[in-house]
Amino acid sequence: MSELNIEVNGRRFTRDVVDRTHLGDFLREDLRMTGTNLSCEHGVCGACTVLVDGKPVRSCITFASACEGRQVTTIEGYDNDPVMLRLREAFNTHHALQCGFCTPGMLTTSRDIILRLPDADEARVRIELSGNICRCTGYQGITAAVMSVLDALRMQPDPAVEALREAAMQGKAALPPAADAPKPFTGFDATVPSTSTKAPAAPAATPSASTGASAPAAAGKGTNIQGGFEVPFSADQVWAFMADLRAVAGCLPGAVIESQEGDEVKGKIAIKFGPMAAAFNGAATLERDDAAKSAVLRGSGQDSLSQSRAKGDVSYRVTSLSADKARVDVDLLYSLQGPLAQFSRSGLVQDFVKRMIADFGRNVALRMAQPAGSTEPLPQAEFSPFKMFMSVLWARLKRMLGGQ
């Protein structure tokens, strides 16, 4: 047992510790700073990464007694850090976390990359991140988040970040500015506010070559899924039906329109896929191009249970195949924020959405075949995750074996 004098997140602590106590255990057990996660405890996974005198170290294999008189920064100590403010927002924007267990260490390593390697490209960022294991995301969102911060700082340097970089280059501790009062870490905040005082203007909609209507304003900033279906009716008949929001909503399982004013509607849509269940309440606006028989439905909503937020553009175009047959091409671009974001880019979920588009097309054909004014309920679309998984697996095997 020996006395340890240490500075953690700008505060001085004096504790008696057993010599073999590791820094990670000391932070969690003695100081109750549980934002530092312990996983492999062999210095391999990087979940426990903290700063010691401004440099990343593995706290699970660093003895606390070796940090006598040194400055330690944990995830709880970044409240005023200009780099971490940017990274947290970028991690949120690019869905760079799922379970969140690796996130404190991943953010700490990412901060080091931003300061030490201002000119890093994606390949270098991936190499630098390879010491931190993430079993959920595949690193694509994490890499994109780090690159977005690097690109933003290259386009518009931040004096506060440059000061930290200069300190790091001179071998000094690139420590975050001291916070007024350190706060306990309660988990990754998916709603970290932007560091900008003025929100950037949304990009203007541009004509789409594929639909003739306005292209989604959020193009490139979400998950894109394309699909389509054929209906045994003329293109004029299908377009007249697709321009009726209430009729269209009646064909989409789980969708309910509660009010409508012109081309603006309010309502909700309920989704259930295995363990994922959500009911998004929101609003949407339809933008139509009658000459091209194309439209864009722009909507956003929030799930009352998980507080996840969704935003999406559904573009569709009706084309004639024959006098009594038409095709509807659908282009869905959506983004999710909050707990449900972990599902948004799953291949299985995307296949599920494509299946929903096909079921929607079947319901459109059934509804159009009913006599005018009929209120007979549509048969419920049946969906088997197991059957879909097997069909997806079979399709991928065929591609691997060179099949069509």
N, C-alpha and C positions, 0 to 999 in steps of 0.2 A: 504494500500500500504506500502510495506517495502522493504528495500534494501537486495538483495540476492547476496552473494559471493559464487561462486560454481566453481569447476573444472570439465570440461567435456572433455573427451578424451585428457587429458594432457594440456588443455588450460584453463586459468582463465577467468571467466566472472563475471561482476558486472551488475546487472539489478534491476530495480524496478518492483516488482511483486505484484499483488493482493494476499492477504493471502490465499484465497481459490483456487488459481491456482494449478492444478495438475502438477506433474513433466512431464508427457507425453505431455501435452499441452504446457508447457514451452519449452520443447526441440523442438517441431515441430513449434510452432508459433513464439517464441522469437529467438531461435537459428537456426531455419530453418534446423534442423537435422531430416529429414522426414523418415529416415530409421526405426524409431520406429513407429510401426503401432498401431492405436487405434481401437478396435473393440467392445467388450462388455462393456467396461468402468465400469465394476463391479469387476475387479480382478479375473475373472473366466477363460478366454480363454488363457491368457499367451502371446498374440501377442505383447503386449507392454513391455515385460520383458527387463530390462536393469540391469547393475551392479551398485550398490551403495556401495562404499568402498569394491569392489570385490565380493559382494554377490548379487544374483539375487533378484530383487524386481519388483512388478507390478507398473509401472509408472503411470497407469491410476487412481490408488487409493492412491498414495503417494503424499503428498503436496510438492510443490517445496520448500516452506519455511522451510520444515523439513530437507532439504538437505544443509542447510547453512554450508559452510566450508567443505563439503564432496566431494568425488571423484566419478564422474559418468562416466560410460563407455557405449556407445551406439554401435550399429552395425557398425557405421562409424569409430570406434576407434580400430579396431582389425587388422589393416594392418600388424603389425609386431608380432602378437601373434602366438606362435608356435602351440598352440592347435587349434586355429581357422583355421590356414592354412591347417591342417590335416582334420578338419571337413568339410571345404568347398569342398575339393577334394573328400572326402568320400560321401558327399551329392550328388555331381555330378555323381560319379561312380555308386551309388546305386539308382539313380533316387528318391531322398528323398524329392522332392518337385514337386508341380504341379502349382497351381496359384501363390505360393510364398508369400502369404500374412502373413502366420504364420512363415515364415522362419527366420526372424531376431530374434524373440523370441525363436524359436525352437533351433537355433544355440547357443544362449546364455545359455539356459538351458542345452543343450548337453555339452557345455564347462564345466559347473559346475559339471556335472556327471563325465566327464573325470578326473577332478582334485580331486573331493571329494570321488569318489568311484572307485579306480583303479582296484578293484577285482570284480566289478559288473558283474553278469551274465545277460542273456537276460530278465529273469523275473523281475529282479530289475530295469533294464533300462526302461522297459515298465511302471513300477510303477512310476519311477521318471518323465517320460514323460507325465504321465496322467494329469498333471496340465496344459499342453499346448494342445489346441484343434487344430486338423487339419481335415478339412472337405473333403479333397481330397484324401490323399494317403492311408489311412488305417493303417498308421504307420509302415508298414513292411519295406519299404525302409529306413525310419528314424532310426528304431531300428537296421537294418543291418549296416547303416553308423556308428552309435555310437559304435556298437560292433566291427566293423572293426578297428576303431581307438584304442579302448581298447586292442584288440588282438595284434595289431602292436606294441603298447607301452609295452605290456608284453613280447613280443618276443625280442624287441630291445629298451630298455629305451632311452629316449631323455633327456639329461641333462637340457635343457631349460624347458621342461615340468616338470621334477622332481623338479626343483627349485620353480616353481609355486605351485606344490603340497605341498612342504614343508612349503611354506608361508601360504597356506590354512590350513594346519594341525596345525600351530602355532597360528591361529586366525588372521593372518595378511592379508592385502588386496592382493589377487592374481590378480594383475592388469596386463594388457598387456604392453609390452615395449612401451615407448612413440614413436610415429611416428614423422618423421621429419616435416611433414606438413599434418595435417588431411585433408582427401579428402571427398567431399560430396558423400553420398551413392546413387548410381544410380540403385540399384536393384541387385539381386543375379547374380553373374557371373558364367555362366555354363561352362566357359573355364578356371577356375582357374588353374594355372600351378602346377605341382607336386612339393612338397617340396624336393624331391630327385634330386640330380644333375645328376643322371644316371638312365635312364629308365630301369626297370627290364626286364630281358630277357623273351621273350614269351615262354610259356611251349611247349615242343615238342609234335608233334602229335603222338598219339599212335594208334595201330590197333584197330578198332572197331569190336566188336563181332557181331553187328547187320548188318553192311554193308560190312565188309572186307576191306574197304578203310580206309584212315586216319580219325580218329575222329576229330571233330571240336576242334581247339586249344583253343578256348575260352569257352570250356565246363564249365557250372556252372556259367557263368558270363553274362547271358542274358536271354531272354525269349525263351523258347523251345516250339515248336508246331509240332506235328506229324500228319501225314495224309497219304493218299494213294488213288490209283484208279486202276481199272482193264481195260485192253485194249484187244479187240478181235484180237490179233495178237500173233505170237510166241514170246518167250522171246528173241530169236536172232534178230528178226526184230525190236522189241521195243528197244533193247539195241543199235542197229545200228542207230536208229533214235535219241535216247536220247544222243548219243555221238556227235551229230551234233549241235553245239551251236546255229547256226543261225536258224536251224529248231525249236529248243526248244524255243528260244526267240520269234519266230513267233507265238507260241501257248500261250504265257503268255500275257494277256491284259496289254497294257501300256509299254511293254518292247521293246526297239529298240537297236540293235547292230550297232554301227557306224564304228567300225574297229575291225579287228581280226588278230592276229599273233600267229599261232599255237594254243595253248590252252589258250591264253590270249585274252580277249576281252575288249573293251571299249564301253560304251553306256549310256543309261539312262532308267529309269523306272518311269512311272507316276502312282500315286495312288490317288484315290479320294474316301473318305468315309465320307458322311455327310459333316460336316464343315471342315474336314481335307483334304487338298489337297497338294501334294508334287510331285516334279519331281527330282529324285536323279540322278545326273551325277557321274559316277564312273567307276571302272574297276573290273574285276573278272578273276580268274584263275581256270581251271578245272583240277582236279587230278583224273585219271581214274584207275580202276582195271578191265581190260577186262576179266580176268579169273573169277572173282566173279560177274561180271556185276554190279559193284557198282562204285560210284563216289562221290566226294565232290567238290562243286562249292564255292570257297571262294571269297567274294567280299566286297567292301566298296564304299561309295559314300556320296555326300553332296547335300542337297536341296538348290538351289540358292536363294530361297525366304526367308525361315526361318533360313538358315544357320545350320539346324540340320544335324547331321552326323549319318550315319548308317553303321553297320558292321555286316556281317552275313555269316554263313556257311550253305549251302543247301546240305545235304547228301541224296542220293537216291540209291535204289537197285532194280534191275529187277529180278523177280523170275517167274518161269514157273508154271502155273496152269494146263495147258494141252497143246496139240500139237498146238492149235490155240488160246490160251488165256494166258495172262501174267498179273502180278501185279507189280505196281511200288509203293514202300514204300518211303515216303518223311519225312525227319527229318530236320526241320528248326530251327536253333539257331541264334538269332539276338539280337542286342542291339542298342539303340538309345540314342543320346546325343543332348541336345538342346531343344528348345521349343516343339518339337514333342514327346519328351520322355514321356510326360504325357499320351500319348495314347498307349504306347507300351505294357502295361500289362493289358489293359482293356479286360475283358472277351468277350465283344462284338467284339472288334477288332480281338481277337484271333479266334473267330468263323468266322469272315469275312475272315481271312487268310485261314482257313480250307476250306471255300467255294471257295476261289480262287484256292486252290489246286485241288478241285473237278472239277472246270470249266477248269482248265489247262488240266486235264486228258481227259475231253470231247473233248477239242480242239486237243489234241494229236491223239485221235482216228479218228477225222474228217480229220486231215491233212494226216495221214497215209493211209486213205482210198482213198485219191485223187490220180489220175494218177501221175506217176513220172514226175517231172518238172512243175507241175501245180502251177500257181500263183494265183488261184482263192482265193479271200479273205475269211477268216473264218467269220461265223456269230458272231456278238458281244455277249459276255456273258452277260446275263441279271442278274441284282442283285437288290433285293428289301430289304433295311434295315428293313422295317416293317415286311415283310414276314419272314426274318431270325430271327428277334427278337421274333416273335410269335412262330416259331419252336423251338428256344432255350428255351423260357419260358415253352412251352409244355413238352419238354424233361426233364426239371428240375422238373416240377410238377410230372411227371411220376416217377422220381427217389425218390422224397419226399414221394410219395404214395406207394412206394415199387414196382413199375412197372419195367419192363426190358427195 
